[in-house]
Amino acid sequence: MKFCCREIEELHENSGLREFAVFTARYPDGFVFVLQHRALDPDALPPFTESPMSTVSELLLKYCPWCGVNLNQFYCDQLEELDRSGLKLGMGR
Ligand SMILES: [Zn+2]
């Protein structure tokens, strides 16, 4: 696996943890790059609150925020290795 920079490699290793993470997810026409933050550990119970609360937040990325490469171009032959579609909002848990 060849990463464009150390930051992306570290964030990919965080996928699914109570951290920021970067991974790919399947989309109708291919893959998207997801920058995701999880507020809870994978096995944690959601806190009780009467107000709506987001425990998972995410943005879709086109370029690496650290080194600037076009992500779909740089990772064109590694998109499936980075695939964690089950973690994406609206696609699983
Ligand atoms: Zn990079």
PDB file of the backbone (N, CA, C, O) and the ligand in Angstrom, with CONECT records:
HET     ZN  A 101       1
ATOM      1  N   MET A   1       0.855  -1.192   0.000  1.00  0.00           N
ATOM      2  CA  MET A   1       0.000   0.000   0.000  1.00  0.00           C
ATOM      3  C   MET A   1       0.885   1.234   0.000  1.00  0.00           C
ATOM      4  O   MET A   1       1.749   1.384   0.865  1.00  0.00           O
ATOM      5  N   LYS A   2       0.675   2.114  -0.962  1.00  0.00           N
ATOM      6  CA  LYS A   2       1.475   3.335  -1.066  1.00  0.00           C
ATOM      7  C   LYS A   2       0.569   4.529  -0.756  1.00  0.00           C
ATOM      8  O   LYS A   2      -0.438   4.749  -1.428  1.00  0.00           O
ATOM      9  N   PHE A   3       0.947   5.302   0.283  1.00  0.00           N
ATOM     10  CA  PHE A   3       0.161   6.464   0.686  1.00  0.00           C
ATOM     11  C   PHE A   3       0.805   7.736   0.169  1.00  0.00           C
ATOM     12  O   PHE A   3       2.024   7.799   0.013  1.00  0.00           O
ATOM     13  N   CYS A   4      -0.014   8.760  -0.099  1.00  0.00           N
ATOM     14  CA  CYS A   4       0.519  10.032  -0.592  1.00  0.00           C
ATOM     15  C   CYS A   4       1.301  10.750   0.494  1.00  0.00           C
ATOM     16  O   CYS A   4       2.239  11.487   0.191  1.00  0.00           O
ATOM     17  N   CYS A   5       0.931  10.548   1.761  1.00  0.00           N
ATOM     18  CA  CYS A   5       1.650  11.184   2.868  1.00  0.00           C
ATOM     19  C   CYS A   5       1.320  10.449   4.163  1.00  0.00           C
ATOM     20  O   CYS A   5       0.348   9.697   4.234  1.00  0.00           O
ATOM     21  N   ARG A   6       2.130  10.674   5.170  1.00  0.00           N
ATOM     22  CA  ARG A   6       2.006   9.983   6.459  1.00  0.00           C
ATOM     23  C   ARG A   6       0.663  10.282   7.144  1.00  0.00           C
ATOM     24  O   ARG A   6       0.094   9.423   7.817  1.00  0.00           O
ATOM     25  N   GLU A   7       0.171  11.509   6.962  1.00  0.00           N
ATOM     26  CA  GLU A   7      -1.070  11.891   7.633  1.00  0.00           C
ATOM     27  C   GLU A   7      -2.236  11.009   7.179  1.00  0.00           C
ATOM     28  O   GLU A   7      -3.032  10.554   8.000  1.00  0.00           O
ATOM     29  N   ILE A   8      -2.330  10.773   5.879  1.00  0.00           N
ATOM     30  CA  ILE A   8      -3.425   9.941   5.363  1.00  0.00           C
ATOM     31  C   ILE A   8      -3.263   8.502   5.850  1.00  0.00           C
ATOM     32  O   ILE A   8      -4.246   7.848   6.198  1.00  0.00           O
ATOM     33  N   GLU A   9      -2.044   8.017   5.875  1.00  0.00           N
ATOM     34  CA  GLU A   9      -1.806   6.651   6.343  1.00  0.00           C
ATOM     35  C   GLU A   9      -2.279   6.493   7.789  1.00  0.00           C
ATOM     36  O   GLU A   9      -2.967   5.527   8.121  1.00  0.00           O
ATOM     37  N   GLU A  10      -1.908   7.444   8.644  1.00  0.00           N
ATOM     38  CA  GLU A  10      -2.320   7.366  10.049  1.00  0.00           C
ATOM     39  C   GLU A  10      -3.834   7.454  10.190  1.00  0.00           C
ATOM     40  O   GLU A  10      -4.432   6.732  10.987  1.00  0.00           O
ATOM     41  N   LEU A  11      -4.454   8.343   9.409  1.00  0.00           N
ATOM     42  CA  LEU A  11      -5.907   8.499   9.514  1.00  0.00           C
ATOM     43  C   LEU A  11      -6.636   7.273   8.987  1.00  0.00           C
ATOM     44  O   LEU A  11      -7.703   6.919   9.490  1.00  0.00           O
ATOM     45  N   HIS A  12      -6.070   6.626   7.982  1.00  0.00           N
ATOM     46  CA  HIS A  12      -6.721   5.405   7.487  1.00  0.00           C
ATOM     47  C   HIS A  12      -6.673   4.303   8.541  1.00  0.00           C
ATOM     48  O   HIS A  12      -7.618   3.526   8.680  1.00  0.00           O
ATOM     49  N   GLU A  13      -5.568   4.242   9.282  1.00  0.00           N
ATOM     50  CA  GLU A  13      -5.452   3.233  10.348  1.00  0.00           C
ATOM     51  C   GLU A  13      -6.483   3.472  11.448  1.00  0.00           C
ATOM     52  O   GLU A  13      -6.816   2.540  12.180  1.00  0.00           O
ATOM     53  N   ASN A  14      -6.992   4.682  11.583  1.00  0.00           N
ATOM     54  CA  ASN A  14      -7.980   5.019  12.615  1.00  0.00           C
ATOM     55  C   ASN A  14      -9.408   4.653  12.219  1.00  0.00           C
ATOM     56  O   ASN A  14     -10.323   4.852  13.019  1.00  0.00           O
ATOM     57  N   SER A  15      -9.631   4.131  11.028  1.00  0.00           N
ATOM     58  CA  SER A  15     -10.998   3.900  10.551  1.00  0.00           C
ATOM     59  C   SER A  15     -11.823   3.099  11.551  1.00  0.00           C
ATOM     60  O   SER A  15     -11.428   2.013  11.975  1.00  0.00           O
ATOM     61  N   GLY A  16     -12.972   3.652  11.920  1.00  0.00           N
ATOM     62  CA  GLY A  16     -13.889   2.975  12.838  1.00  0.00           C
ATOM     63  C   GLY A  16     -13.631   3.268  14.306  1.00  0.00           C
ATOM     64  O   GLY A  16     -14.423   2.877  15.164  1.00  0.00           O
ATOM     65  N   LEU A  17     -12.521   3.959  14.610  1.00  0.00           N
ATOM     66  CA  LEU A  17     -12.187   4.256  16.010  1.00  0.00           C
ATOM     67  C   LEU A  17     -12.717   5.624  16.418  1.00  0.00           C
ATOM     68  O   LEU A  17     -13.222   6.375  15.583  1.00  0.00           O
ATOM     69  N   ARG A  18     -12.599   5.951  17.724  1.00  0.00           N
ATOM     70  CA  ARG A  18     -13.037   7.250  18.247  1.00  0.00           C
ATOM     71  C   ARG A  18     -11.958   8.285  17.921  1.00  0.00           C
ATOM     72  O   ARG A  18     -11.168   8.686  18.775  1.00  0.00           O
ATOM     73  N   GLU A  19     -11.959   8.696  16.663  1.00  0.00           N
ATOM     74  CA  GLU A  19     -10.890   9.541  16.111  1.00  0.00           C
ATOM     75  C   GLU A  19     -11.399  10.149  14.810  1.00  0.00           C
ATOM     76  O   GLU A  19     -12.519   9.885  14.374  1.00  0.00           O
ATOM     77  N   PHE A  20     -10.545  10.968  14.202  1.00  0.00           N
ATOM     78  CA  PHE A  20     -10.717  11.308  12.794  1.00  0.00           C
ATOM     79  C   PHE A  20     -10.166  10.156  11.967  1.00  0.00           C
ATOM     80  O   PHE A  20      -9.216   9.495  12.386  1.00  0.00           O
ATOM     81  N   ALA A  21     -10.747   9.907  10.797  1.00  0.00           N
ATOM     82  CA  ALA A  21     -10.284   8.816   9.940  1.00  0.00           C
ATOM     83  C   ALA A  21     -10.544   9.165   8.477  1.00  0.00           C
ATOM     84  O   ALA A  21     -11.416   9.977   8.168  1.00  0.00           O
ATOM     85  N   VAL A  22      -9.778   8.543   7.584  1.00  0.00           N
ATOM     86  CA  VAL A  22      -9.985   8.686   6.144  1.00  0.00           C
ATOM     87  C   VAL A  22     -10.069   7.292   5.525  1.00  0.00           C
ATOM     88  O   VAL A  22      -9.230   6.434   5.798  1.00  0.00           O
ATOM     89  N   PHE A  23     -11.081   7.073   4.693  1.00  0.00           N
ATOM     90  CA  PHE A  23     -11.221   5.796   3.979  1.00  0.00           C
ATOM     91  C   PHE A  23     -12.022   6.042   2.709  1.00  0.00           C
ATOM     92  O   PHE A  23     -12.561   7.130   2.507  1.00  0.00           O
ATOM     93  N   THR A  24     -12.099   5.027   1.856  1.00  0.00           N
ATOM     94  CA  THR A  24     -12.967   5.146   0.680  1.00  0.00           C
ATOM     95  C   THR A  24     -14.256   4.373   0.939  1.00  0.00           C
ATOM     96  O   THR A  24     -14.301   3.452   1.755  1.00  0.00           O
ATOM     97  N   ALA A  25     -15.296   4.775   0.224  1.00  0.00           N
ATOM     98  CA  ALA A  25     -16.579   4.077   0.290  1.00  0.00           C
ATOM     99  C   ALA A  25     -17.144   3.987  -1.122  1.00  0.00           C
ATOM    100  O   ALA A  25     -16.960   4.881  -1.949  1.00  0.00           O
ATOM    101  N   ARG A  26     -17.828   2.891  -1.366  1.00  0.00           N
ATOM    102  CA  ARG A  26     -18.417   2.710  -2.700  1.00  0.00           C
ATOM    103  C   ARG A  26     -19.549   3.694  -2.921  1.00  0.00           C
ATOM    104  O   ARG A  26     -20.352   3.963  -2.028  1.00  0.00           O
ATOM    105  N   TYR A  27     -19.590   4.213  -4.109  1.00  0.00           N
ATOM    106  CA  TYR A  27     -20.596   5.175  -4.514  1.00  0.00           C
ATOM    107  C   TYR A  27     -21.106   4.664  -5.856  1.00  0.00           C
ATOM    108  O   TYR A  27     -20.419   3.868  -6.495  1.00  0.00           O
ATOM    109  N   PRO A  28     -22.263   5.081  -6.298  1.00  0.00           N
ATOM    110  CA  PRO A  28     -22.783   4.481  -7.536  1.00  0.00           C
ATOM    111  C   PRO A  28     -21.780   4.424  -8.690  1.00  0.00           C
ATOM    112  O   PRO A  28     -21.709   3.414  -9.390  1.00  0.00           O
ATOM    113  N   ASP A  29     -21.008   5.487  -8.896  1.00  0.00           N
ATOM    114  CA  ASP A  29     -20.106   5.521 -10.052  1.00  0.00           C
ATOM    115  C   ASP A  29     -18.657   5.203  -9.700  1.00  0.00           C
ATOM    116  O   ASP A  29     -17.771   5.472 -10.511  1.00  0.00           O
ATOM    117  N   GLY A  30     -18.379   4.645  -8.531  1.00  0.00           N
ATOM    118  CA  GLY A  30     -16.990   4.345  -8.168  1.00  0.00           C
ATOM    119  C   GLY A  30     -16.799   4.482  -6.672  1.00  0.00           C
ATOM    120  O   GLY A  30     -17.544   3.893  -5.889  1.00  0.00           O
ATOM    121  N   PHE A  31     -15.794   5.267  -6.268  1.00  0.00           N
ATOM    122  CA  PHE A  31     -15.492   5.435  -4.848  1.00  0.00           C
ATOM    123  C   PHE A  31     -15.445   6.918  -4.493  1.00  0.00           C
ATOM    124  O   PHE A  31     -15.119   7.759  -5.331  1.00  0.00           O
ATOM    125  N   VAL A  32     -15.775   7.227  -3.237  1.00  0.00           N
ATOM    126  CA  VAL A  32     -15.563   8.563  -2.693  1.00  0.00           C
ATOM    127  C   VAL A  32     -14.588   8.448  -1.527  1.00  0.00           C
ATOM    128  O   VAL A  32     -14.509   7.405  -0.878  1.00  0.00           O
ATOM    129  N   PHE A  33     -13.842   9.530  -1.262  1.00  0.00           N
ATOM    130  CA  PHE A  33     -12.968   9.600  -0.089  1.00  0.00           C
ATOM    131  C   PHE A  33     -13.716  10.296   1.035  1.00  0.00           C
ATOM    132  O   PHE A  33     -14.264  11.383   0.854  1.00  0.00           O
ATOM    133  N   VAL A  34     -13.730   9.655   2.200  1.00  0.00           N
ATOM    134  CA  VAL A  34     -14.495  10.148   3.338  1.00  0.00           C
ATOM    135  C   VAL A  34     -13.542  10.545   4.462  1.00  0.00           C
ATOM    136  O   VAL A  34     -12.709   9.743   4.883  1.00  0.00           O
ATOM    137  N   LEU A  35     -13.662  11.783   4.947  1.00  0.00           N
ATOM    138  CA  LEU A  35     -13.004  12.211   6.188  1.00  0.00           C
ATOM    139  C   LEU A  35     -14.074  12.133   7.263  1.00  0.00           C
ATOM    140  O   LEU A  35     -15.055  12.874   7.217  1.00  0.00           O
ATOM    141  N   GLN A  36     -13.894  11.242   8.230  1.00  0.00           N
ATOM    142  CA  GLN A  36     -14.947  10.973   9.207  1.00  0.00           C
ATOM    143  C   GLN A  36     -14.431  11.155  10.623  1.00  0.00           C
ATOM    144  O   GLN A  36     -13.288  10.813  10.925  1.00  0.00           O
ATOM    145  N   HIS A  37     -15.283  11.700  11.497  1.00  0.00           N
ATOM    146  CA  HIS A  37     -14.978  11.752  12.925  1.00  0.00           C
ATOM    147  C   HIS A  37     -16.037  10.975  13.695  1.00  0.00           C
ATOM    148  O   HIS A  37     -17.236  11.145  13.475  1.00  0.00           O
ATOM    149  N   ARG A  38     -15.575  10.122  14.599  1.00  0.00           N
ATOM    150  CA  ARG A  38     -16.466   9.371  15.486  1.00  0.00           C
ATOM    151  C   ARG A  38     -16.242   9.841  16.910  1.00  0.00           C
ATOM    152  O   ARG A  38     -15.105   9.904  17.378  1.00  0.00           O
ATOM    153  N   ALA A  39     -17.338  10.175  17.608  1.00  0.00           N
ATOM    154  CA  ALA A  39     -17.243  10.678  18.977  1.00  0.00           C
ATOM    155  C   ALA A  39     -17.200   9.554  19.999  1.00  0.00           C
ATOM    156  O   ALA A  39     -16.820   9.776  21.148  1.00  0.00           O
ATOM    157  N   LEU A  40     -17.589   8.336  19.589  1.00  0.00           N
ATOM    158  CA  LEU A  40     -17.698   7.226  20.541  1.00  0.00           C
ATOM    159  C   LEU A  40     -16.832   6.049  20.112  1.00  0.00           C
ATOM    160  O   LEU A  40     -16.575   5.856  18.923  1.00  0.00           O
ATOM    161  N   ASP A  41     -16.386   5.268  21.086  1.00  0.00           N
ATOM    162  CA  ASP A  41     -15.712   4.008  20.777  1.00  0.00           C
ATOM    163  C   ASP A  41     -16.694   3.076  20.077  1.00  0.00           C
ATOM    164  O   ASP A  41     -17.906   3.218  20.239  1.00  0.00           O
ATOM    165  N   PRO A  42     -16.172   2.110  19.289  1.00  0.00           N
ATOM    166  CA  PRO A  42     -17.067   1.239  18.516  1.00  0.00           C
ATOM    167  C   PRO A  42     -18.104   0.502  19.357  1.00  0.00           C
ATOM    168  O   PRO A  42     -19.213   0.255  18.884  1.00  0.00           O
ATOM    169  N   ASP A  43     -17.763   0.146  20.600  1.00  0.00           N
ATOM    170  CA  ASP A  43     -18.697  -0.634  21.418  1.00  0.00           C
ATOM    171  C   ASP A  43     -19.427   0.221  22.459  1.00  0.00           C
ATOM    172  O   ASP A  43     -20.090  -0.320  23.344  1.00  0.00           O
ATOM    173  N   ALA A  44     -19.313   1.543  22.361  1.00  0.00           N
ATOM    174  CA  ALA A  44     -19.918   2.424  23.367  1.00  0.00           C
ATOM    175  C   ALA A  44     -21.415   2.581  23.126  1.00  0.00           C
ATOM    176  O   ALA A  44     -21.889   2.550  21.991  1.00  0.00           O
ATOM    177  N   LEU A  45     -22.149   2.751  24.230  1.00  0.00           N
ATOM    178  CA  LEU A  45     -23.571   3.062  24.122  1.00  0.00           C
ATOM    179  C   LEU A  45     -23.718   4.563  23.900  1.00  0.00           C
ATOM    180  O   LEU A  45     -22.966   5.338  24.491  1.00  0.00           O
ATOM    181  N   PRO A  46     -24.665   4.998  23.065  1.00  0.00           N
ATOM    182  CA  PRO A  46     -24.853   6.431  22.866  1.00  0.00           C
ATOM    183  C   PRO A  46     -25.297   7.097  24.171  1.00  0.00           C
ATOM    184  O   PRO A  46     -26.082   6.513  24.918  1.00  0.00           O
ATOM    185  N   PRO A  47     -24.812   8.304  24.458  1.00  0.00           N
ATOM    186  CA  PRO A  47     -25.215   8.986  25.693  1.00  0.00           C
ATOM    187  C   PRO A  47     -26.691   9.373  25.638  1.00  0.00           C
ATOM    188  O   PRO A  47     -27.243   9.631  24.567  1.00  0.00           O
ATOM    189  N   PHE A  48     -27.322   9.409  26.821  1.00  0.00           N
ATOM    190  CA  PHE A  48     -28.714   9.830  26.863  1.00  0.00           C
ATOM    191  C   PHE A  48     -28.783  11.348  26.779  1.00  0.00           C
ATOM    192  O   PHE A  48     -28.130  12.046  27.554  1.00  0.00           O
ATOM    193  N   THR A  49     -29.559  11.850  25.856  1.00  0.00           N
ATOM    194  CA  THR A  49     -29.765  13.285  25.729  1.00  0.00           C
ATOM    195  C   THR A  49     -31.121  13.526  25.100  1.00  0.00           C
ATOM    196  O   THR A  49     -31.585  12.740  24.275  1.00  0.00           O
ATOM    197  N   GLU A  50     -31.752  14.620  25.495  1.00  0.00           N
ATOM    198  CA  GLU A  50     -33.051  14.935  24.910  1.00  0.00           C
ATOM    199  C   GLU A  50     -32.894  15.765  23.645  1.00  0.00           C
ATOM    200  O   GLU A  50     -33.866  15.995  22.925  1.00  0.00           O
ATOM    201  N   SER A  51     -31.684  16.211  23.376  1.00  0.00           N
ATOM    202  CA  SER A  51     -31.439  17.001  22.166  1.00  0.00           C
ATOM    203  C   SER A  51     -30.831  16.114  21.092  1.00  0.00           C
ATOM    204  O   SER A  51     -30.093  15.181  21.412  1.00  0.00           O
ATOM    205  N   PRO A  52     -31.121  16.382  19.832  1.00  0.00           N
ATOM    206  CA  PRO A  52     -30.491  15.608  18.760  1.00  0.00           C
ATOM    207  C   PRO A  52     -28.974  15.743  18.839  1.00  0.00           C
ATOM    208  O   PRO A  52     -28.459  16.814  19.159  1.00  0.00           O
ATOM    209  N   MET A  53     -28.261  14.662  18.547  1.00  0.00           N
ATOM    210  CA  MET A  53     -26.807  14.670  18.683  1.00  0.00           C
ATOM    211  C   MET A  53     -26.194  13.838  17.569  1.00  0.00           C
ATOM    212  O   MET A  53     -26.695  12.761  17.247  1.00  0.00           O
ATOM    213  N   SER A  54     -25.112  14.334  16.980  1.00  0.00           N
ATOM    214  CA  SER A  54     -24.398  13.581  15.955  1.00  0.00           C
ATOM    215  C   SER A  54     -23.144  12.980  16.571  1.00  0.00           C
ATOM    216  O   SER A  54     -22.273  13.706  17.052  1.00  0.00           O
ATOM    217  N   THR A  55     -23.053  11.676  16.557  1.00  0.00           N
ATOM    218  CA  THR A  55     -21.846  11.027  17.081  1.00  0.00           C
ATOM    219  C   THR A  55     -20.871  10.680  15.965  1.00  0.00           C
ATOM    220  O   THR A  55     -19.708  10.374  16.227  1.00  0.00           O
ATOM    221  N   VAL A  56     -21.342  10.728  14.715  1.00  0.00           N
ATOM    222  CA  VAL A  56     -20.480  10.493  13.553  1.00  0.00           C
ATOM    223  C   VAL A  56     -20.692  11.646  12.589  1.00  0.00           C
ATOM    224  O   VAL A  56     -21.828  11.961  12.233  1.00  0.00           O
ATOM    225  N   SER A  57     -19.597  12.284  12.160  1.00  0.00           N
ATOM    226  CA  SER A  57     -19.673  13.384  11.199  1.00  0.00           C
ATOM    227  C   SER A  57     -18.690  13.110  10.083  1.00  0.00           C
ATOM    228  O   SER A  57     -17.641  12.510  10.315  1.00  0.00           O
ATOM    229  N   GLU A  58     -19.012  13.537   8.883  1.00  0.00           N
ATOM    230  CA  GLU A  58     -18.082  13.290   7.786  1.00  0.00           C
ATOM    231  C   GLU A  58     -18.220  14.303   6.663  1.00  0.00           C
ATOM    232  O   GLU A  58     -19.256  14.944   6.486  1.00  0.00           O
ATOM    233  N   LEU A  59     -17.122  14.422   5.905  1.00  0.00           N
ATOM    234  CA  LEU A  59     -17.036  15.244   4.711  1.00  0.00           C
ATOM    235  C   LEU A  59     -16.454  14.380   3.606  1.00  0.00           C
ATOM    236  O   LEU A  59     -15.677  13.464   3.878  1.00  0.00           O
ATOM    237  N   LEU A  60     -16.817  14.658   2.371  1.00  0.00           N
ATOM    238  CA  LEU A  60     -16.195  13.981   1.246  1.00  0.00           C
ATOM    239  C   LEU A  60     -15.024  14.821   0.750  1.00  0.00           C
ATOM    240  O   LEU A  60     -15.141  16.040   0.627  1.00  0.00           O
ATOM    241  N   LEU A  61     -13.892  14.171   0.463  1.00  0.00           N
ATOM    242  CA  LEU A  61     -12.676  14.858   0.030  1.00  0.00           C
ATOM    243  C   LEU A  61     -12.399  14.581  -1.440  1.00  0.00           C
ATOM    244  O   LEU A  61     -12.637  13.475  -1.926  1.00  0.00           O
ATOM    245  N   LYS A  62     -11.897  15.589  -2.144  1.00  0.00           N
ATOM    246  CA  LYS A  62     -11.425  15.395  -3.513  1.00  0.00           C
ATOM    247  C   LYS A  62      -9.895  15.430  -3.560  1.00  0.00           C
ATOM    248  O   LYS A  62      -9.273  14.694  -4.325  1.00  0.00           O
ATOM    249  N   TYR A  63      -9.299  16.289  -2.735  1.00  0.00           N
ATOM    250  CA  TYR A  63      -7.840  16.444  -2.672  1.00  0.00           C
ATOM    251  C   TYR A  63      -7.357  16.150  -1.259  1.00  0.00           C
ATOM    252  O   TYR A  63      -8.088  16.361  -0.291  1.00  0.00           O
ATOM    253  N   CYS A  64      -6.123  15.661  -1.142  1.00  0.00           N
ATOM    254  CA  CYS A  64      -5.548  15.425   0.176  1.00  0.00           C
ATOM    255  C   CYS A  64      -5.373  16.774   0.880  1.00  0.00           C
ATOM    256  O   CYS A  64      -4.737  17.671   0.326  1.00  0.00           O
ATOM    257  N   PRO A  65      -5.926  16.938   2.099  1.00  0.00           N
ATOM    258  CA  PRO A  65      -5.802  18.223   2.802  1.00  0.00           C
ATOM    259  C   PRO A  65      -4.375  18.539   3.219  1.00  0.00           C
ATOM    260  O   PRO A  65      -4.086  19.689   3.550  1.00  0.00           O
ATOM    261  N   TRP A  66      -3.465  17.562   3.217  1.00  0.00           N
ATOM    262  CA  TRP A  66      -2.092  17.784   3.691  1.00  0.00           C
ATOM    263  C   TRP A  66      -1.106  17.973   2.553  1.00  0.00           C
ATOM    264  O   TRP A  66      -0.283  18.888   2.600  1.00  0.00           O
ATOM    265  N   CYS A  67      -1.170  17.120   1.520  1.00  0.00           N
ATOM    266  CA  CYS A  67      -0.164  17.242   0.456  1.00  0.00           C
ATOM    267  C   CYS A  67      -0.764  17.692  -0.874  1.00  0.00           C
ATOM    268  O   CYS A  67      -0.024  18.033  -1.796  1.00  0.00           O
ATOM    269  N   GLY A  68      -2.078  17.697  -0.986  1.00  0.00           N
ATOM    270  CA  GLY A  68      -2.728  18.301  -2.143  1.00  0.00           C
ATOM    271  C   GLY A  68      -2.962  17.413  -3.355  1.00  0.00           C
ATOM    272  O   GLY A  68      -3.475  17.892  -4.366  1.00  0.00           O
ATOM    273  N   VAL A  69      -2.598  16.115  -3.289  1.00  0.00           N
ATOM    274  CA  VAL A  69      -2.822  15.271  -4.469  1.00  0.00           C
ATOM    275  C   VAL A  69      -4.312  15.083  -4.724  1.00  0.00           C
ATOM    276  O   VAL A  69      -5.125  15.159  -3.804  1.00  0.00           O
ATOM    277  N   ASN A  70      -4.658  14.837  -5.985  1.00  0.00           N
ATOM    278  CA  ASN A  70      -6.012  14.426  -6.338  1.00  0.00           C
ATOM    279  C   ASN A  70      -6.164  12.975  -5.870  1.00  0.00           C
ATOM    280  O   ASN A  70      -5.492  12.081  -6.385  1.00  0.00           O
ATOM    281  N   LEU A  71      -7.039  12.746  -4.902  1.00  0.00           N
ATOM    282  CA  LEU A  71      -7.092  11.441  -4.238  1.00  0.00           C
ATOM    283  C   LEU A  71      -7.507  10.312  -5.175  1.00  0.00           C
ATOM    284  O   LEU A  71      -6.907   9.238  -5.152  1.00  0.00           O
ATOM    285  N   ASN A  72      -8.524  10.544  -5.998  1.00  0.00           N
ATOM    286  CA  ASN A  72      -8.958   9.465  -6.898  1.00  0.00           C
ATOM    287  C   ASN A  72      -7.892   9.129  -7.930  1.00  0.00           C
ATOM    288  O   ASN A  72      -7.784   7.978  -8.354  1.00  0.00           O
ATOM    289  N   GLN A  73      -7.108  10.112  -8.338  1.00  0.00           N
ATOM    290  CA  GLN A  73      -6.019   9.831  -9.288  1.00  0.00           C
ATOM    291  C   GLN A  73      -4.879   9.099  -8.599  1.00  0.00           C
ATOM    292  O   GLN A  73      -4.388   8.093  -9.111  1.00  0.00           O
ATOM    293  N   PHE A  74      -4.451   9.599  -7.436  1.00  0.00           N
ATOM    294  CA  PHE A  74      -3.293   9.004  -6.759  1.00  0.00           C
ATOM    295  C   PHE A  74      -3.577   7.562  -6.345  1.00  0.00           C
ATOM    296  O   PHE A  74      -2.708   6.697  -6.454  1.00  0.00           O
ATOM    297  N   TYR A  75      -4.796   7.308  -5.870  1.00  0.00           N
ATOM    298  CA  TYR A  75      -5.137   5.983  -5.337  1.00  0.00           C
ATOM    299  C   TYR A  75      -5.946   5.149  -6.323  1.00  0.00           C
ATOM    300  O   TYR A  75      -6.655   4.228  -5.916  1.00  0.00           O
ATOM    301  N   CYS A  76      -5.850   5.462  -7.620  1.00  0.00           N
ATOM    302  CA  CYS A  76      -6.746   4.827  -8.598  1.00  0.00           C
ATOM    303  C   CYS A  76      -6.660   3.302  -8.587  1.00  0.00           C
ATOM    304  O   CYS A  76      -7.659   2.636  -8.860  1.00  0.00           O
ATOM    305  N   ASP A  77      -5.490   2.731  -8.276  1.00  0.00           N
ATOM    306  CA  ASP A  77      -5.396   1.269  -8.256  1.00  0.00           C
ATOM    307  C   ASP A  77      -5.411   0.700  -6.832  1.00  0.00           C
ATOM    308  O   ASP A  77      -5.111  -0.478  -6.633  1.00  0.00           O
ATOM    309  N   GLN A  78      -5.760   1.534  -5.840  1.00  0.00           N
ATOM    310  CA  GLN A  78      -5.793   1.075  -4.447  1.00  0.00           C
ATOM    311  C   GLN A  78      -7.129   1.393  -3.775  1.00  0.00           C
ATOM    312  O   GLN A  78      -7.255   1.283  -2.556  1.00  0.00           O
ATOM    313  N   LEU A  79      -8.123   1.787  -4.569  1.00  0.00           N
ATOM    314  CA  LEU A  79      -9.396   2.245  -3.986  1.00  0.00           C
ATOM    315  C   LEU A  79     -10.086   1.134  -3.191  1.00  0.00           C
ATOM    316  O   LEU A  79     -10.711   1.403  -2.166  1.00  0.00           O
ATOM    317  N   GLU A  80      -9.976  -0.105  -3.656  1.00  0.00           N
ATOM    318  CA  GLU A  80     -10.644  -1.202  -2.949  1.00  0.00           C
ATOM    319  C   GLU A  80      -9.923  -1.546  -1.646  1.00  0.00           C
ATOM    320  O   GLU A  80     -10.555  -1.973  -0.679  1.00  0.00           O
ATOM    321  N   GLU A  81      -8.596  -1.359  -1.619  1.00  0.00           N
ATOM    322  CA  GLU A  81      -7.852  -1.615  -0.382  1.00  0.00           C
ATOM    323  C   GLU A  81      -8.243  -0.643   0.720  1.00  0.00           C
ATOM    324  O   GLU A  81      -8.212  -0.988   1.901  1.00  0.00           O
ATOM    325  N   LEU A  82      -8.608   0.566   0.335  1.00  0.00           N
ATOM    326  CA  LEU A  82      -8.985   1.597   1.318  1.00  0.00           C
ATOM    327  C   LEU A  82     -10.474   1.556   1.660  1.00  0.00           C
ATOM    328  O   LEU A  82     -10.946   2.345   2.479  1.00  0.00           O
ATOM    329  N   ASP A  83     -11.209   0.644   1.040  1.00  0.00           N
ATOM    330  CA  ASP A  83     -12.670   0.602   1.161  1.00  0.00           C
ATOM    331  C   ASP A  83     -13.116   0.194   2.568  1.00  0.00           C
ATOM    332  O   ASP A  83     -12.796  -0.895   3.044  1.00  0.00           O
ATOM    333  N   ARG A  84     -13.860   1.089   3.220  1.00  0.00           N
ATOM    334  CA  ARG A  84     -14.507   0.790   4.502  1.00  0.00           C
ATOM    335  C   ARG A  84     -15.951   1.266   4.406  1.00  0.00           C
ATOM    336  O   ARG A  84     -16.448   1.977   5.279  1.00  0.00           O
ATOM    337  N   SER A  85     -16.610   0.859   3.327  1.00  0.00           N
ATOM    338  CA  SER A  85     -17.974   1.337   3.041  1.00  0.00           C
ATOM    339  C   SER A  85     -18.918   1.137   4.223  1.00  0.00           C
ATOM    340  O   SER A  85     -19.821   1.945   4.441  1.00  0.00           O
ATOM    341  N   GLY A  86     -18.711   0.060   4.987  1.00  0.00           N
ATOM    342  CA  GLY A  86     -19.608  -0.220   6.116  1.00  0.00           C
ATOM    343  C   GLY A  86     -19.575   0.833   7.204  1.00  0.00           C
ATOM    344  O   GLY A  86     -20.480   0.886   8.037  1.00  0.00           O
ATOM    345  N   LEU A  87     -18.535   1.684   7.216  1.00  0.00           N
ATOM    346  CA  LEU A  87     -18.420   2.739   8.232  1.00  0.00           C
ATOM    347  C   LEU A  87     -19.094   4.035   7.799  1.00  0.00           C
ATOM    348  O   LEU A  87     -19.337   4.909   8.630  1.00  0.00           O
ATOM    349  N   LYS A  88     -19.398   4.172   6.512  1.00  0.00           N
ATOM    350  CA  LYS A  88     -19.921   5.451   6.013  1.00  0.00           C
ATOM    351  C   LYS A  88     -21.357   5.671   6.495  1.00  0.00           C
ATOM    352  O   LYS A  88     -22.149   4.732   6.560  1.00  0.00           O
ATOM    353  N   LEU A  89     -21.679   6.910   6.828  1.00  0.00           N
ATOM    354  CA  LEU A  89     -23.037   7.253   7.215  1.00  0.00           C
ATOM    355  C   LEU A  89     -23.981   6.869   6.082  1.00  0.00           C
ATOM    356  O   LEU A  89     -23.683   7.090   4.908  1.00  0.00           O
ATOM    357  N   GLY A  90     -25.112   6.297   6.445  1.00  0.00           N
ATOM    358  CA  GLY A  90     -26.105   5.933   5.451  1.00  0.00           C
ATOM    359  C   GLY A  90     -25.791   4.655   4.714  1.00  0.00           C
ATOM    360  O   GLY A  90     -26.534   4.264   3.814  1.00  0.00           O
ATOM    361  N   MET A  91     -24.678   3.976   5.085  1.00  0.00           N
ATOM    362  CA  MET A  91     -24.311   2.719   4.423  1.00  0.00           C
ATOM    363  C   MET A  91     -23.906   1.709   5.493  1.00  0.00           C
ATOM    364  O   MET A  91     -22.740   1.319   5.553  1.00  0.00           O
ATOM    365  N   GLY A  92     -24.817   1.289   6.315  1.00  0.00           N
ATOM    366  CA  GLY A  92     -24.486   0.377   7.404  1.00  0.00           C
ATOM    367  C   GLY A  92     -24.787   1.061   8.724  1.00  0.00           C
ATOM    368  O   GLY A  92     -25.807   1.735   8.864  1.00  0.00           O
ATOM    369  N   ARG A  93     -23.882   0.884   9.708  1.00  0.00           N
ATOM    370  CA  ARG A  93     -24.141   1.435  11.043  1.00  0.00           C
ATOM    371  C   ARG A  93     -23.924   2.925  11.071  1.00  0.00           C
ATOM    372  O   ARG A  93     -24.096   3.555  12.115  1.00  0.00           O
TER     373      ARG A  93
HETATM  374 ZN    ZN A 101      -1.494  13.349   1.155  1.00  0.00          ZN2+
END
